[in-house]
Structure formats: C-alpha cells, structure tokens
Amino acid sequence: MANDMELHINLLDMLGKGDMYTIKGMTDELKDTYHMTVDEKELGELINDYYTAGILLKVDEDGKSYYYESYDLPNDMAEDYDGFKDAVMFYKDNAVFGTLGDLIAKRIKGNTSYFDYNHNITNKKVSYETIINTFKAIREKRGIEVGNDAGNKEKIIPVKIYVSTRHNDCYIVAVMEDMSFKAFDMKEYKVLKLLNKIPNWNIIADKFKSNEKFLWGIEGVESLAVKTEQIRIIMNIEEYYEQSVIDRIEREKRYGELERIGNNTYSLTFDVSDVEGVVEWIRTFTGRIVMVECADKSFVKKIYSEFEKMYKMYY
C-alpha cells in the first residue's frame, strides 16, 4: 500500500481540504469520493507513517484519533533545507508524477523559485486520469481500452507502468489478445475506458514477469517471449582502485552474471530481448572492454565500429 501512487495522491488531495478524519472516515471518503476501496488496517499503518513523518497531526477526542494535514510542514522544510523549494517547483513541472509536487508547492508560502515559468506550455503531457485509471486497472486486474488522437484504439491488459530513465517518458506495458507484449506511450495514448476483470490476469502477469528479466529498454518490449540474445562482455577493472565500478555492475546487471576470470579481469554475461536496448549502457564502459561476444554479429560489429571511431578521434 505504501507504494500505491494513486492512494498517496488521493490522500493528499482529501486531507488538503482542511478536514479532520478518523481512519474509518478516510476509508469511507476514499470509497465514496475517490471510488477506491482500501483495507482499514493497512490504511491505518500508512497514516501512522504519515504522522511519524510529520505530514499529519493528530488530536484525540472521545476515544478516537482524528488526523489532519500539517500545513506548516512544507514551509518548515522550505526554511530548514536550502533548495527544497526549488526541488519541489522543478519536480511539479518535469516529473511524471508531478501532481505530488504540485500538491506540495501549493502549501509553500511565496513559492517563487528558479523554476517558475511565465509561460509554461507543456506539449502532450501525460494525462492524470490515464495514470490513475491504469493503476486502477492493474490493481483490480482489469483490461482497458486505450486510444490516441489519430483514432487508433486498442483493448489491452496493462501489467506495469514504465518510466524511461533517459527521457522521463511514461509507458503502459501491456499484454495483447494474442499474448504478445506491447508498450504504449502515455503522452500519445489515453485510457478511454476500463473493461471487465480478467479471470486469468495472474497467469498473464506472471508471463510478463518471467520475461521481464530480459528487458533492458522499452524498445525490447515487443520482442519479449519471441527471442533472446546472449551477450558476453570481458572487461578490465582495477580491483584495488575501482571497487565502485564492480559495485555499479552488480547493481545494474539485473539478471546478468558477473564473474572474476583473472587478475583485474571480469566477464559479464546476460540475455536480452533486444540488443539495441543495451547499447548505451555498454558504451559507458568504453575504454575497459576487452571483448564482446554475441550470436548477433551485426551487434558486435556495431560495438567494435564505435570503438574504432573513438580510437581514431584520440590517436
């Protein structure tokens, strides 16, 4: 529940109106106003976290605890932490879930910062309703119908939302009727309506999960469960001085296998659904790569060609 973005947004919106609620009152309000059913005990645990963090304040009356928003918290943090105001103002206009930043920014007095915009025109921004409805469909194990401005419509089974670390773009990763996988750009596609519950949703979601380990970029979604290529990279790493490089590979290799094969020499082996999706990550190790192996010879040729061009630039 603590990772349910829709719940956090709805709670902040509800509590931001200045009313006080018991846990049961919040549960009822979420159901009646936001059409969201939550477990009262689990919600109580989350609200206790809010209270511990200082986001909410509490008063006890007639044996009941009433919670309300601490409106001073954002201002206190803006005063105590240099750059907090700027971080919030930047986040609200540039992050996928900028709605949360906007809710905080409205509570900061005199919220002018380096990231205020006189004319803030965002082209093809992700629809708030699309994010919420996608989360709702995944939570309730339902299908959705999506469509774009060109009139294209698709009935899909959403299993996850992906956010690009390069461009901050947001995608609905879905399973199609023929059990293939596809990604829909949420700037282009909106959720038109929620469909019926999917009886075998867990089986479908598990199929995606079992193949997800082969995914290195959104470009490889459609190749999942169709084919995989194994890549092996041998590189030099100065173990004594470059433990941070080893730690980084261990952190980012996903389901790959890192093996020490000699003094300051390591082998990294992993399977991918789309070799192009891993090219940019491999480039970050330019200068220490000794060998690249893959059954896709055009991929290997491309990597070595780039190395040769870099070599000619500097020597």
Summary of the structure (lengths in Angstrom):
residues: 315
radius of gyration: 24.1
end to end distance: 55.8
largest distance: 80.4
contacts: 859
relative contact order: 0.07
helix: 42%
strand: 24%
